[in-house]
Amino acid sequence: MESPREARLKPEYVGLYPGLTAQIWLPAKEVAEHIIAIVRHERGRLGQHGRLIAEDHFEFRGGDRGDQRRSRNERWEDRGT
């Protein structure tokens, strides 16, 4: 059984994510929900390149990315060949 996907905020980006603490592993789903709340509060500001979680702002572990079904909203550059 695969462990749940987790995300950890890098210290240099802590100022961009009020309410998140750097270097603490959290379920990626909780991080996404927290960022959604921030976006709603700031009336639509999205992360880098329109992504909810800017991948260069966080570290990730766990989960099985290979078996995830592709979303029709997935960016073209994220699609595998």
C-alpha positions in Angstrom: 0.0 0.0 0.0 1.4 3.4 -1.1 1.8 6.2 1.5 -0.2 9.3 1.0 1.4 12.2 -1.0 3.0 14.7 1.3 4.3 18.3 0.7 6.8 20.4 2.6 7.2 24.1 2.1 10.7 25.3 1.5 11.9 28.0 4.0 12.6 30.6 1.3 8.9 30.7 0.3 7.3 30.8 3.7 6.2 34.4 3.3 4.1 33.5 0.3 1.9 31.0 2.2 0.4 32.5 5.4 -0.5 29.8 7.9 2.0 27.2 6.5 5.2 26.4 8.4 8.3 25.6 6.4 10.0 22.2 6.7 6.9 20.4 8.1 5.6 17.4 6.1 1.8 17.7 5.6 -0.6 15.7 3.5 -0.5 17.3 0.0 -4.3 17.4 0.0 -4.3 19.6 3.2 -1.7 21.9 1.7 -3.8 22.2 -1.5 -6.9 23.0 0.6 -5.0 25.6 2.6 -3.8 27.3 -0.6 -7.3 27.3 -2.1 -8.4 29.2 1.0 -5.6 31.7 0.5 -6.5 32.1 -3.2 -10.2 32.7 -2.3 -9.2 35.2 0.3 -7.0 37.0 -2.1 -9.7 36.8 -4.8 -8.0 34.6 -7.4 -4.2 35.0 -7.0 -2.8 31.7 -8.2 0.6 30.2 -7.9 3.4 30.3 -10.4 2.3 29.5 -13.9 -1.3 29.2 -12.8 -0.6 26.1 -10.6 -2.2 25.8 -7.3 1.0 24.4 -5.7 4.1 25.8 -7.2 6.3 22.7 -7.4 9.5 24.7 -6.9 8.2 26.1 -3.6 7.6 22.6 -2.1 9.2 19.2 -1.7 7.1 16.1 -2.2 7.2 12.5 -1.1 5.0 9.5 -1.1 2.0 8.6 -3.2 2.2 6.9 -6.6 2.2 9.5 -9.3 2.5 6.9 -12.0 -1.0 5.5 -11.5 -2.9 8.8 -11.3 -5.4 9.4 -14.0 -4.7 12.4 -16.0 -6.9 15.4 -15.5 -8.3 17.2 -18.6 -7.1 20.3 -16.9 -3.5 19.1 -16.7 -0.9 21.4 -18.3 0.4 20.2 -21.6 4.0 20.3 -20.4 3.1 18.0 -17.5 1.8 15.2 -19.7 4.1 12.2 -20.2 5.0 10.9 -23.6 
